[in-house]
Amino acid sequence: MSTAEQEPHAAHDSVGVLVSRASQQISELVREEMRLARAEMTDKGKRYGKGGGLFGTAGLLGILALQALTATCIAALALVLPVWASALVISAVLGIVAAVAALAGKKQVTKAGAPAPEQTIESARADLAEIKEKAHR
């Protein structure tokens, strides 16, 4: 249908009919956008799931590699010391490294403060106060 044929029809439509059509079209547009967003998020979710699984696998293999390296260090040190002493030395070194990492982590957590988004909360409170102030004017 050409626009010339639509114009007489549109001229006879009431404002209510036009608003109703616009409302239906907007609703349909929103539904289509929601379907598109759902499909996109489903695809991204699958990719994040696969990526997380691969990171988990990499972490597990990394831990196994560190265990093998620890055994290698004990074996190498056993060339100079008895095996039990080699294992004790390597265990002590690993314990010290773990303690230093734990202290550094605790320091970072303490620096971070409370887990609440304090700046955002303050900003939202200020916005609410301003809205209330303008509403009372």
N, CA, C and O atoms as CSV, one atom per row, in Angstrom:
chain,resi,resn,atom,element,x,y,z
A,1,MET,N,N,0.832,-1.166,0.000
A,1,MET,CA,C,0.000,0.000,0.000
A,1,MET,C,C,0.884,1.240,0.000
A,1,MET,O,O,1.825,1.318,0.790
A,2,SER,N,N,0.607,2.203,-0.860
A,2,SER,CA,C,1.426,3.410,-0.927
A,2,SER,C,C,1.014,4.363,0.181
A,2,SER,O,O,-0.025,4.187,0.817
A,3,THR,N,N,1.842,5.372,0.401
A,3,THR,CA,C,1.535,6.338,1.452
A,3,THR,C,C,0.329,7.175,1.080
A,3,THR,O,O,-0.379,7.658,1.964
A,4,ALA,N,N,0.076,7.359,-0.214
A,4,ALA,CA,C,-1.093,8.125,-0.638
A,4,ALA,C,C,-2.372,7.404,-0.255
A,4,ALA,O,O,-3.370,8.039,0.087
A,5,GLU,N,N,-2.347,6.082,-0.310
A,5,GLU,CA,C,-3.531,5.316,0.066
A,5,GLU,C,C,-3.702,5.291,1.577
A,5,GLU,O,O,-4.829,5.191,2.062
A,6,GLN,N,N,-2.605,5.381,2.336
A,6,GLN,CA,C,-2.692,5.322,3.789
A,6,GLN,C,C,-3.155,6.646,4.380
A,6,GLN,O,O,-3.810,6.652,5.421
A,7,GLU,N,N,-2.838,7.745,3.755
A,7,GLU,CA,C,-3.126,9.055,4.317
A,7,GLU,C,C,-4.611,9.294,4.563
A,7,GLU,O,O,-4.965,9.774,5.640
A,8,PRO,N,N,-5.512,8.978,3.606
A,8,PRO,CA,C,-6.913,9.207,3.916
A,8,PRO,C,C,-7.379,8.351,5.087
A,8,PRO,O,O,-8.185,8.794,5.905
A,9,HIS,N,N,-6.865,7.116,5.166
A,9,HIS,CA,C,-7.253,6.225,6.261
A,9,HIS,C,C,-6.767,6.812,7.587
A,9,HIS,O,O,-7.509,6.841,8.569
A,10,ALA,N,N,-5.500,7.285,7.609
A,10,ALA,CA,C,-4.919,7.840,8.820
A,10,ALA,C,C,-5.626,9.120,9.231
A,10,ALA,O,O,-5.716,9.413,10.423
A,11,ALA,N,N,-6.125,9.881,8.283
A,11,ALA,CA,C,-6.808,11.127,8.599
A,11,ALA,C,C,-8.115,10.856,9.317
A,11,ALA,O,O,-8.570,11.697,10.092
A,12,HIS,N,N,-8.730,9.711,9.083
A,12,HIS,CA,C,-10.006,9.379,9.712
A,12,HIS,C,C,-9.831,8.729,11.076
A,12,HIS,O,O,-10.785,8.655,11.851
A,13,ASP,N,N,-8.631,8.259,11.381
A,13,ASP,CA,C,-8.399,7.614,12.671
A,13,ASP,C,C,-8.404,8.648,13.788
A,13,ASP,O,O,-7.890,9.756,13.635
A,14,SER,N,N,-8.987,8.267,14.898
A,14,SER,CA,C,-9.020,9.176,16.044
A,14,SER,C,C,-7.676,9.145,16.758
A,14,SER,O,O,-6.854,8.261,16.521
A,15,VAL,N,N,-7.469,10.099,17.617
A,15,VAL,CA,C,-6.242,10.176,18.399
A,15,VAL,C,C,-6.118,8.924,19.265
A,15,VAL,O,O,-5.016,8.404,19.438
A,16,GLY,N,N,-7.215,8.440,19.804
A,16,GLY,CA,C,-7.192,7.241,20.633
A,16,GLY,C,C,-6.696,6.034,19.866
A,16,GLY,O,O,-5.919,5.236,20.388
A,17,VAL,N,N,-7.153,5.897,18.604
A,17,VAL,CA,C,-6.709,4.774,17.783
A,17,VAL,C,C,-5.216,4.899,17.493
A,17,VAL,O,O,-4.490,3.906,17.533
A,18,LEU,N,N,-4.764,6.098,17.205
A,18,LEU,CA,C,-3.343,6.318,16.917
A,18,LEU,C,C,-2.484,6.021,18.147
A,18,LEU,O,O,-1.422,5.408,18.035
A,19,VAL,N,N,-2.942,6.452,19.303
A,19,VAL,CA,C,-2.203,6.186,20.544
A,19,VAL,C,C,-2.176,4.690,20.816
A,19,VAL,O,O,-1.155,4.149,21.242
A,20,SER,N,N,-3.293,4.024,20.571
A,20,SER,CA,C,-3.368,2.580,20.773
A,20,SER,C,C,-2.386,1.850,19.858
A,20,SER,O,O,-1.683,0.938,20.292
A,21,ARG,N,N,-2.344,2.261,18.585
A,21,ARG,CA,C,-1.400,1.645,17.645
A,21,ARG,C,C,0.037,1.871,18.080
A,21,ARG,O,O,0.864,0.959,18.049
A,22,ALA,N,N,0.322,3.110,18.487
A,22,ALA,CA,C,1.684,3.433,18.931
A,22,ALA,C,C,2.053,2.586,20.145
A,22,ALA,O,O,3.171,2.080,20.243
A,23,SER,N,N,1.111,2.438,21.061
A,23,SER,CA,C,1.351,1.636,22.258
A,23,SER,C,C,1.628,0.177,21.882
A,23,SER,O,O,2.544,-0.439,22.426
A,24,GLN,N,N,0.850,-0.369,20.966
A,24,GLN,CA,C,1.055,-1.750,20.529
A,24,GLN,C,C,2.411,-1.914,19.858
A,24,GLN,O,O,3.115,-2.896,20.091
A,25,GLN,N,N,2.772,-0.938,19.019
A,25,GLN,CA,C,4.055,-1.015,18.321
A,25,GLN,C,C,5.222,-0.919,19.300
A,25,GLN,O,O,6.223,-1.620,19.153
A,26,ILE,N,N,5.088,-0.059,20.286
A,26,ILE,CA,C,6.150,0.070,21.295
A,26,ILE,C,C,6.258,-1.220,22.100
A,26,ILE,O,O,7.359,-1.692,22.385
A,27,SER,N,N,5.102,-1.792,22.468
A,27,SER,CA,C,5.115,-3.051,23.217
A,27,SER,C,C,5.797,-4.154,22.411
A,27,SER,O,O,6.612,-4.910,22.940
A,28,GLU,N,N,5.457,-4.236,21.133
A,28,GLU,CA,C,6.066,-5.253,20.273
A,28,GLU,C,C,7.574,-5.017,20.149
A,28,GLU,O,O,8.356,-5.968,20.182
A,29,LEU,N,N,7.978,-3.767,20.008
A,29,LEU,CA,C,9.395,-3.432,19.914
A,29,LEU,C,C,10.126,-3.841,21.191
A,29,LEU,O,O,11.215,-4.411,21.128
A,30,VAL,N,N,9.529,-3.551,22.348
A,30,VAL,CA,C,10.158,-3.910,23.624
A,30,VAL,C,C,10.268,-5.429,23.744
A,30,VAL,O,O,11.297,-5.942,24.185
A,31,ARG,N,N,9.205,-6.156,23.351
A,31,ARG,CA,C,9.255,-7.622,23.409
A,31,ARG,C,C,10.361,-8.176,22.514
A,31,ARG,O,O,11.087,-9.087,22.911
A,32,GLU,N,N,10.489,-7.625,21.309
A,32,GLU,CA,C,11.539,-8.082,20.393
A,32,GLU,C,C,12.930,-7.793,20.952
A,32,GLU,O,O,13.837,-8.618,20.837
A,33,GLU,N,N,13.090,-6.630,21.552
A,33,GLU,CA,C,14.383,-6.276,22.143
A,33,GLU,C,C,14.700,-7.210,23.308
A,33,GLU,O,O,15.852,-7.599,23.497
A,34,MET,N,N,13.676,-7.573,24.092
A,34,MET,CA,C,13.885,-8.489,25.210
A,34,MET,C,C,14.267,-9.883,24.707
A,34,MET,O,O,15.120,-10.542,25.302
A,35,ARG,N,N,13.645,-10.333,23.620
A,35,ARG,CA,C,14.008,-11.628,23.037
A,35,ARG,C,C,15.457,-11.617,22.561
A,35,ARG,O,O,16.205,-12.571,22.778
A,36,LEU,N,N,15.837,-10.526,21.909
A,36,LEU,CA,C,17.213,-10.397,21.429
A,36,LEU,C,C,18.192,-10.390,22.604
A,36,LEU,O,O,19.226,-11.057,22.558
A,37,ALA,N,N,17.865,-9.634,23.656
A,37,ALA,CA,C,18.743,-9.577,24.829
A,37,ALA,C,C,18.853,-10.944,25.488
A,37,ALA,O,O,19.939,-11.341,25.911
A,38,ARG,N,N,17.736,-11.674,25.582
A,38,ARG,CA,C,17.746,-13.008,26.199
A,38,ARG,C,C,18.637,-13.950,25.387
A,38,ARG,O,O,19.426,-14.706,25.954
A,39,ALA,N,N,18.508,-13.901,24.056
A,39,ALA,CA,C,19.328,-14.773,23.205
A,39,ALA,C,C,20.810,-14.421,23.354
A,39,ALA,O,O,21.660,-15.309,23.431
A,40,GLU,N,N,21.111,-13.135,23.393
A,40,GLU,CA,C,22.501,-12.700,23.530
A,40,GLU,C,C,23.075,-13.133,24.878
A,40,GLU,O,O,24.209,-13.605,24.949
A,41,MET,N,N,22.292,-12.971,25.946
A,41,MET,CA,C,22.777,-13.334,27.276
A,41,MET,C,C,22.926,-14.847,27.414
A,41,MET,O,O,23.829,-15.316,28.108
A,42,THR,N,N,22.056,-15.614,26.766
A,42,THR,CA,C,22.193,-17.071,26.789
A,42,THR,C,C,23.502,-17.486,26.138
A,42,THR,O,O,24.224,-18.336,26.660
A,43,ASP,N,N,23.801,-16.884,24.997
A,43,ASP,CA,C,25.047,-17.195,24.295
A,43,ASP,C,C,26.258,-16.812,25.148
A,43,ASP,O,O,27.213,-17.579,25.263
A,44,LYS,N,N,26.207,-15.624,25.740
A,44,LYS,CA,C,27.325,-15.193,26.586
A,44,LYS,C,C,27.460,-16.076,27.813
A,44,LYS,O,O,28.574,-16.386,28.237
A,45,GLY,N,N,26.333,-16.486,28.387
A,45,GLY,CA,C,26.370,-17.362,29.555
A,45,GLY,C,C,27.051,-18.681,29.245
A,45,GLY,O,O,27.833,-19.189,30.048
A,46,LYS,N,N,26.751,-19.237,28.071
A,46,LYS,CA,C,27.392,-20.492,27.668
A,46,LYS,C,C,28.900,-20.296,27.534
A,46,LYS,O,O,29.688,-21.135,27.971
A,47,ARG,N,N,29.286,-19.189,26.930
A,47,ARG,CA,C,30.722,-18.932,26.748
A,47,ARG,C,C,31.419,-18.730,28.095
A,47,ARG,O,O,32.522,-19.233,28.310
A,48,TYR,N,N,30.763,-17.981,29.011
A,48,TYR,CA,C,31.347,-17.785,30.341
A,48,TYR,C,C,31.460,-19.120,31.075
A,48,TYR,O,O,32.440,-19.364,31.778
A,49,GLY,N,N,30.465,-19.976,30.911
A,49,GLY,CA,C,30.514,-21.291,31.547
A,49,GLY,C,C,31.680,-22.122,31.044
A,49,GLY,O,O,32.408,-22.731,31.828
A,50,LYS,N,N,31.852,-22.142,29.724
A,50,LYS,CA,C,32.979,-22.886,29.149
A,50,LYS,C,C,34.304,-22.286,29.599
A,50,LYS,O,O,35.231,-23.010,29.960
A,51,GLY,N,N,34.386,-20.964,29.575
A,51,GLY,CA,C,35.615,-20.296,29.999
A,51,GLY,C,C,35.930,-20.569,31.464
A,51,GLY,O,O,37.084,-20.804,31.820
A,52,GLY,N,N,34.905,-20.539,32.314
A,52,GLY,CA,C,35.113,-20.833,33.729
A,52,GLY,C,C,35.587,-22.259,33.941
A,52,GLY,O,O,36.464,-22.511,34.768
A,53,GLY,N,N,35.011,-23.191,33.197
A,53,GLY,CA,C,35.450,-24.583,33.290
A,53,GLY,C,C,36.901,-24.750,32.874
A,53,GLY,O,O,37.662,-25.490,33.498
A,54,LEU,N,N,37.271,-24.050,31.810
A,54,LEU,CA,C,38.664,-24.133,31.347
A,54,LEU,C,C,39.621,-23.490,32.348
A,54,LEU,O,O,40.723,-23.993,32.566
A,55,PHE,N,N,39.200,-22.368,32.964
A,55,PHE,CA,C,40.041,-21.749,33.998
A,55,PHE,C,C,40.184,-22.685,35.202
A,55,PHE,O,O,41.264,-22.792,35.782
A,56,GLY,N,N,39.102,-23.357,35.572
A,56,GLY,CA,C,39.168,-24.322,36.670
A,56,GLY,C,C,40.127,-25.450,36.363
A,56,GLY,O,O,40.914,-25.858,37.218
A,57,THR,N,N,40.062,-25.956,35.140
A,57,THR,CA,C,40.983,-27.014,34.717
A,57,THR,C,C,42.425,-26.517,34.769
A,57,THR,O,O,43.318,-27.223,35.238
A,58,ALA,N,N,42.640,-25.308,34.288
A,58,ALA,CA,C,43.997,-24.737,34.312
A,58,ALA,C,C,44.489,-24.583,35.752
A,58,ALA,O,O,45.656,-24.847,36.042
A,59,GLY,N,N,43.608,-24.158,36.647
A,59,GLY,CA,C,44.001,-24.016,38.055
A,59,GLY,C,C,44.378,-25.349,38.679
A,59,GLY,O,O,45.380,-25.453,39.386
A,60,LEU,N,N,43.564,-26.374,38.410
A,60,LEU,CA,C,43.856,-27.706,38.949
A,60,LEU,C,C,45.186,-28.226,38.417
A,60,LEU,O,O,46.003,-28.746,39.178
A,61,LEU,N,N,45.402,-28.087,37.115
A,61,LEU,CA,C,46.664,-28.547,36.530
A,61,LEU,C,C,47.846,-27.737,37.059
A,61,LEU,O,O,48.941,-28.272,37.235
A,62,GLY,N,N,47.625,-26.449,37.312
A,62,GLY,CA,C,48.686,-25.619,37.894
A,62,GLY,C,C,49.060,-26.083,39.297
A,62,GLY,O,O,50.236,-26.101,39.659
A,63,ILE,N,N,48.051,-26.459,40.086
A,63,ILE,CA,C,48.325,-26.976,41.432
A,63,ILE,C,C,49.103,-28.282,41.347
A,63,ILE,O,O,50.055,-28.495,42.099
A,64,LEU,N,N,48.696,-29.155,40.430
A,64,LEU,CA,C,49.427,-30.427,40.259
A,64,LEU,C,C,50.873,-30.176,39.823
A,64,LEU,O,O,51.788,-30.872,40.264
A,65,ALA,N,N,51.073,-29.181,38.958
A,65,ALA,CA,C,52.431,-28.846,38.519
A,65,ALA,C,C,53.271,-28.328,39.688
A,65,ALA,O,O,54.455,-28.649,39.800
A,66,LEU,N,N,52.652,-27.527,40.555
A,66,LEU,CA,C,53.390,-27.030,41.722
A,66,LEU,C,C,53.736,-28.168,42.684
A,66,LEU,O,O,54.801,-28.165,43.302
A,67,GLN,N,N,52.832,-29.136,42.805
A,67,GLN,CA,C,53.131,-30.297,43.648
A,67,GLN,C,C,54.303,-31.099,43.070
A,67,GLN,O,O,55.179,-31.558,43.803
A,68,ALA,N,N,54.299,-31.255,41.762
A,68,ALA,CA,C,55.408,-31.969,41.112
A,68,ALA,C,C,56.715,-31.195,41.289
A,68,ALA,O,O,57.766,-31.789,41.527
A,69,LEU,N,N,56.644,-29.879,41.175
A,69,LEU,CA,C,57.843,-29.052,41.373
A,69,LEU,C,C,58.330,-29.164,42.812
A,69,LEU,O,O,59.536,-29.202,43.053
A,70,THR,N,N,57.416,-29.217,43.762
A,70,THR,CA,C,57.797,-29.384,45.164
A,70,THR,C,C,58.516,-30.720,45.369
A,70,THR,O,O,59.544,-30.789,46.043
A,71,ALA,N,N,57.957,-31.776,44.775
A,71,ALA,CA,C,58.605,-33.091,44.882
A,71,ALA,C,C,59.988,-33.066,44.241
A,71,ALA,O,O,60.922,-33.687,44.747
A,72,THR,N,N,60.115,-32.352,43.136
A,72,THR,CA,C,61.416,-32.234,42.460
A,72,THR,C,C,62.414,-31.500,43.343
A,72,THR,O,O,63.573,-31.902,43.440
A,73,CYS,N,N,61.967,-30.426,43.985
A,73,CYS,CA,C,62.859,-29.676,44.882
A,73,CYS,C,C,63.302,-30.537,46.059
A,73,CYS,O,O,64.465,-30.495,46.462
A,74,ILE,N,N,62.367,-31.324,46.615
A,74,ILE,CA,C,62.730,-32.225,47.720
A,74,ILE,C,C,63.756,-33.242,47.238
A,74,ILE,O,O,64.739,-33.514,47.928
A,75,ALA,N,N,63.526,-33.806,46.048
A,75,ALA,CA,C,64.461,-34.806,45.510
A,75,ALA,C,C,65.836,-34.193,45.249
A,75,ALA,O,O,66.858,-34.825,45.513
A,76,ALA,N,N,65.861,-32.987,44.741
A,76,ALA,CA,C,67.142,-32.331,44.462
A,76,ALA,C,C,67.887,-32.034,45.759
A,76,ALA,O,O,69.099,-32.236,45.839
A,77,LEU,N,N,67.170,-31.556,46.774
A,77,LEU,CA,C,67.801,-31.249,48.053
A,77,LEU,C,C,68.230,-32.532,48.777
A,77,LEU,O,O,69.146,-32.519,49.599
A,78,ALA,N,N,67.542,-33.647,48.450
A,78,ALA,CA,C,67.887,-34.940,49.067
A,78,ALA,C,C,69.251,-35.440,48.609
A,78,ALA,O,O,69.808,-36.354,49.217
A,79,LEU,N,N,69.794,-34.859,47.553
A,79,LEU,CA,C,71.142,-35.217,47.121
A,79,LEU,C,C,72.176,-34.726,48.129
A,79,LEU,O,O,73.276,-35.270,48.226
A,80,VAL,N,N,71.800,-33.677,48.886
A,80,VAL,CA,C,72.723,-33.081,49.847
A,80,VAL,C,C,72.343,-33.454,51.284
A,80,VAL,O,O,73.217,-33.677,52.121
A,81,LEU,N,N,71.049,-33.520,51.562
A,81,LEU,CA,C,70.538,-33.807,52.909
A,81,LEU,C,C,69.735,-35.108,52.887
A,81,LEU,O,O,69.395,-35.610,51.815
A,82,PRO,N,N,69.431,-35.656,54.069
A,82,PRO,CA,C,68.519,-36.804,54.087
A,82,PRO,C,C,67.144,-36.392,53.545
A,82,PRO,O,O,66.796,-35.212,53.580
A,83,VAL,N,N,66.370,-37.346,53.052
A,83,VAL,CA,C,65.071,-37.050,52.440
A,83,VAL,C,C,64.147,-36.340,53.423
A,83,VAL,O,O,63.463,-35.384,53.057
A,84,TRP,N,N,64.126,-36.810,54.677
A,84,TRP,CA,C,63.230,-36.182,55.653
A,84,TRP,C,C,63.613,-34.729,55.890
A,84,TRP,O,O,62.726,-33.890,56.055
A,85,ALA,N,N,64.885,-34.405,55.912
A,85,ALA,CA,C,65.336,-33.031,56.133
A,85,ALA,C,C,65.003,-32.169,54.912
A,85,ALA,O,O,64.617,-31.008,55.050
A,86,SER,N,N,65.153,-32.741,53.729
A,86,SER,CA,C,64.815,-32.025,52.495
A,86,SER,C,C,63.332,-31.662,52.486
A,86,SER,O,O,62.958,-30.534,52.165
A,87,ALA,N,N,62.493,-32.638,52.842
A,87,ALA,CA,C,61.049,-32.395,52.878
A,87,ALA,C,C,60.710,-31.334,53.923
A,87,ALA,O,O,59.843,-30.490,53.695
A,88,LEU,N,N,61.389,-31.376,55.064
A,88,LEU,CA,C,61.153,-30.395,56.131
A,88,LEU,C,C,61.542,-28.992,55.684
A,88,LEU,O,O,60.807,-28.037,55.937
A,89,VAL,N,N,62.672,-28.857,55.032
A,89,VAL,CA,C,63.128,-27.545,54.557
A,89,VAL,C,C,62.144,-26.974,53.530
A,89,VAL,O,O,61.744,-25.814,53.628
A,90,ILE,N,N,61.760,-27.784,52.555
A,90,ILE,CA,C,60.838,-27.320,51.514
A,90,ILE,C,C,59.482,-26.972,52.136
A,90,ILE,O,O,58.871,-25.972,51.757
A,91,SER,N,N,59.011,-27.774,53.074
A,91,SER,CA,C,57.740,-27.489,53.745
A,91,SER,C,C,57.805,-26.170,54.512
A,91,SER,O,O,56.853,-25.391,54.489
A,92,ALA,N,N,58.924,-25.919,55.188
A,92,ALA,CA,C,59.093,-24.671,55.931
A,92,ALA,C,C,59.088,-23.471,54.983
A,92,ALA,O,O,58.454,-22.453,55.262
A,93,VAL,N,N,59.796,-23.598,53.869
A,93,VAL,CA,C,59.824,-22.501,52.886
A,93,VAL,C,C,58.422,-22.225,52.360
A,93,VAL,O,O,58.011,-21.068,52.272
A,94,LEU,N,N,57.679,-23.284,52.006
A,94,LEU,CA,C,56.313,-23.099,51.512
A,94,LEU,C,C,55.416,-22.480,52.584
A,94,LEU,O,O,54.563,-21.649,52.271
A,95,GLY,N,N,55.600,-22.879,53.846
A,95,GLY,CA,C,54.825,-22.304,54.947
A,95,GLY,C,C,55.088,-20.816,55.121
A,95,GLY,O,O,54.166,-20.036,55.359
A,96,ILE,N,N,56.346,-20.432,55.002
A,96,ILE,CA,C,56.711,-19.012,55.126
A,96,ILE,C,C,56.097,-18.199,53.977
A,96,ILE,O,O,55.547,-17.120,54.197
A,97,VAL,N,N,56.198,-18.726,52.755
A,97,VAL,CA,C,55.610,-18.034,51.593
A,97,VAL,C,C,54.092,-17.899,51.768
A,97,VAL,O,O,53.527,-16.850,51.457
A,98,ALA,N,N,53.429,-18.950,52.263
A,98,ALA,CA,C,51.981,-18.901,52.494
A,98,ALA,C,C,51.632,-17.853,53.551
A,98,ALA,O,O,50.656,-17.119,53.398
A,99,ALA,N,N,52.421,-17.781,54.617
A,99,ALA,CA,C,52.165,-16.798,55.680
A,99,ALA,C,C,52.319,-15.374,55.167
A,99,ALA,O,O,51.510,-14.505,55.489
A,100,VAL,N,N,53.352,-15.132,54.372
A,100,VAL,CA,C,53.563,-13.791,53.800
A,100,VAL,C,C,52.404,-13.428,52.877
A,100,VAL,O,O,51.919,-12.297,52.910
A,101,ALA,N,N,51.957,-14.375,52.057
A,101,ALA,CA,C,50.822,-14.120,51.155
A,101,ALA,C,C,49.546,-13.843,51.953
A,101,ALA,O,O,48.761,-12.968,51.587
A,102,ALA,N,N,49.341,-14.588,53.041
A,102,ALA,CA,C,48.149,-14.381,53.872
A,102,ALA,C,C,48.171,-13.004,54.514
A,102,ALA,O,O,47.143,-12.328,54.555
A,103,LEU,N,N,49.317,-12.578,55.014
A,103,LEU,CA,C,49.425,-11.250,55.632
A,103,LEU,C,C,49.202,-10.141,54.600
A,103,LEU,O,O,48.543,-9.142,54.888
A,104,ALA,N,N,49.751,-10.323,53.406
A,104,ALA,CA,C,49.550,-9.326,52.350
A,104,ALA,C,C,48.078,-9.274,51.943
A,104,ALA,O,O,47.535,-8.195,51.706
A,105,GLY,N,N,47.437,-10.436,51.862
A,105,GLY,CA,C,46.015,-10.475,51.531
A,105,GLY,C,C,45.171,-9.808,52.593
A,105,GLY,O,O,44.238,-9.071,52.272
A,106,LYS,N,N,45.488,-10.059,53.871
A,106,LYS,CA,C,44.749,-9.434,54.978
A,106,LYS,C,C,44.897,-7.913,54.928
A,106,LYS,O,O,43.939,-7.182,55.182
A,107,LYS,N,N,46.084,-7.447,54.605
A,107,LYS,CA,C,46.338,-6.009,54.516
A,107,LYS,C,C,45.481,-5.388,53.405
A,107,LYS,O,O,44.917,-4.308,53.583
A,108,GLN,N,N,45.387,-6.078,52.258
A,108,GLN,CA,C,44.577,-5.568,51.146
A,108,GLN,C,C,43.092,-5.539,51.501
A,108,GLN,O,O,42.392,-4.586,51.157
A,109,VAL,N,N,42.607,-6.578,52.187
A,109,VAL,CA,C,41.195,-6.629,52.582
A,109,VAL,C,C,40.893,-5.524,53.583
A,109,VAL,O,O,39.842,-4.887,53.509
A,110,THR,N,N,41.805,-5.296,54.516
A,110,THR,CA,C,41.614,-4.233,55.497
A,110,THR,C,C,41.589,-2.870,54.814
A,110,THR,O,O,40.787,-2.009,55.177
A,111,LYS,N,N,42.457,-2.670,53.832
A,111,LYS,CA,C,42.496,-1.420,53.065
A,111,LYS,C,C,41.208,-1.181,52.300
A,111,LYS,O,O,40.761,-0.042,52.167
A,112,ALA,N,N,40.608,-2.256,51.796
A,112,ALA,CA,C,39.399,-2.135,50.978
A,112,ALA,C,C,38.220,-1.637,51.796
A,112,ALA,O,O,37.339,-0.969,51.255
A,113,GLY,N,N,38.182,-1.943,53.077
A,113,GLY,CA,C,37.085,-1.495,53.927
A,113,GLY,C,C,35.857,-2.374,53.760
A,113,GLY,O,O,35.950,-3.525,53.332
A,114,ALA,N,N,34.704,-1.812,54.106
A,114,ALA,CA,C,33.441,-2.554,54.044
A,114,ALA,C,C,33.108,-2.904,52.595
A,114,ALA,O,O,33.444,-2.149,51.683
A,115,PRO,N,N,32.449,-4.043,52.378
A,115,PRO,CA,C,32.135,-4.458,51.005
A,115,PRO,C,C,30.979,-3.681,50.376
A,115,PRO,O,O,30.671,-3.899,49.204
A,116,ALA,N,N,30.337,-2.791,51.113
A,116,ALA,CA,C,29.217,-2.012,50.569
A,116,ALA,C,C,29.745,-0.917,49.635
A,116,ALA,O,O,30.817,-0.366,49.885
A,117,PRO,N,N,29.016,-0.596,48.572
A,117,PRO,CA,C,29.421,0.492,47.660
A,117,PRO,C,C,29.085,1.852,48.285
A,117,PRO,O,O,28.053,2.445,47.970
A,118,GLU,N,N,29.944,2.333,49.155
A,118,GLU,CA,C,29.666,3.513,49.963
A,118,GLU,C,C,29.430,4.770,49.127
A,118,GLU,O,O,28.513,5.538,49.421
A,119,GLN,N,N,30.232,4.991,48.103
A,119,GLN,CA,C,30.064,6.190,47.275
A,119,GLN,C,C,28.725,6.165,46.553
A,119,GLN,O,O,28.060,7.195,46.445
A,120,THR,N,N,28.329,5.012,46.063
A,120,THR,CA,C,27.053,4.890,45.363
A,120,THR,C,C,25.896,5.133,46.316
A,120,THR,O,O,24.929,5.805,45.956
A,121,ILE,N,N,25.979,4.595,47.527
A,121,ILE,CA,C,24.919,4.806,48.518
A,121,ILE,C,C,24.796,6.288,48.848
A,121,ILE,O,O,23.688,6.821,48.915
A,122,GLU,N,N,25.917,6.950,49.051
A,122,GLU,CA,C,25.892,8.389,49.345
A,122,GLU,C,C,25.287,9.179,48.185
A,122,GLU,O,O,24.492,10.095,48.398
A,123,SER,N,N,25.664,8.823,46.969
A,123,SER,CA,C,25.127,9.498,45.791
A,123,SER,C,C,23.624,9.297,45.687
A,123,SER,O,O,22.895,10.239,45.375
A,124,ALA,N,N,23.147,8.076,45.944
A,124,ALA,CA,C,21.707,7.795,45.884
A,124,ALA,C,C,20.976,8.564,46.967
A,124,ALA,O,O,19.886,9.080,46.719
A,125,ARG,N,N,21.541,8.654,48.158
A,125,ARG,CA,C,20.925,9.437,49.246
A,125,ARG,C,C,20.828,10.905,48.869
A,125,ARG,O,O,19.815,11.553,49.132
A,126,ALA,N,N,21.879,11.431,48.253
A,126,ALA,CA,C,21.866,12.836,47.837
A,126,ALA,C,C,20.804,13.063,46.761
A,126,ALA,O,O,20.095,14.070,46.784
A,127,ASP,N,N,20.697,12.132,45.828
A,127,ASP,CA,C,19.676,12.240,44.778
A,127,ASP,C,C,18.277,12.225,45.376
A,127,ASP,O,O,17.428,13.029,44.990
A,128,LEU,N,N,18.028,11.308,46.327
A,128,LEU,CA,C,16.714,11.235,46.972
A,128,LEU,C,C,16.395,12.515,47.733
A,128,LEU,O,O,15.270,13.012,47.687
A,129,ALA,N,N,17.391,13.039,48.429
A,129,ALA,CA,C,17.177,14.277,49.174
A,129,ALA,C,C,16.827,15.424,48.230
A,129,ALA,O,O,15.950,16.234,48.531
A,130,GLU,N,N,17.504,15.493,47.103
A,130,GLU,CA,C,17.230,16.553,46.133
A,130,GLU,C,C,15.841,16.401,45.522
A,130,GLU,O,O,15.133,17.388,45.322
A,131,ILE,N,N,15.451,15.156,45.225
A,131,ILE,CA,C,14.117,14.914,44.664
A,131,ILE,C,C,13.045,15.312,45.669
A,131,ILE,O,O,12.060,15.956,45.309
A,132,LYS,N,N,13.240,14.923,46.952
A,132,LYS,CA,C,12.271,15.284,47.987
A,132,LYS,C,C,12.185,16.796,48.149
A,132,LYS,O,O,11.100,17.349,48.328
A,133,GLU,N,N,13.334,17.458,48.084
A,133,GLU,CA,C,13.357,18.915,48.218
A,133,GLU,C,C,12.601,19.576,47.083
A,133,GLU,O,O,11.840,20.515,47.319
A,134,LYS,N,N,12.790,19.114,45.866
A,134,LYS,CA,C,12.111,19.692,44.709
A,134,LYS,C,C,10.624,19.369,44.725
A,134,LYS,O,O,9.822,20.156,44.224
A,135,ALA,N,N,10.234,18.213,45.297
A,135,ALA,CA,C,8.837,17.840,45.369
A,135,ALA,C,C,8.082,18.720,46.360
A,135,ALA,O,O,6.886,18.958,46.189
A,136,HIS,N,N,8.768,19.207,47.398
A,136,HIS,CA,C,8.119,20.046,48.407
A,136,HIS,C,C,8.018,21.508,47.983
A,136,HIS,O,O,7.346,22.288,48.657
A,137,ARG,N,N,8.643,21.892,46.920
A,137,ARG,CA,C,8.604,23.285,46.463
A,137,ARG,C,C,7.322,23.612,45.792
A,137,ARG,O,O,7.128,24.744,45.348
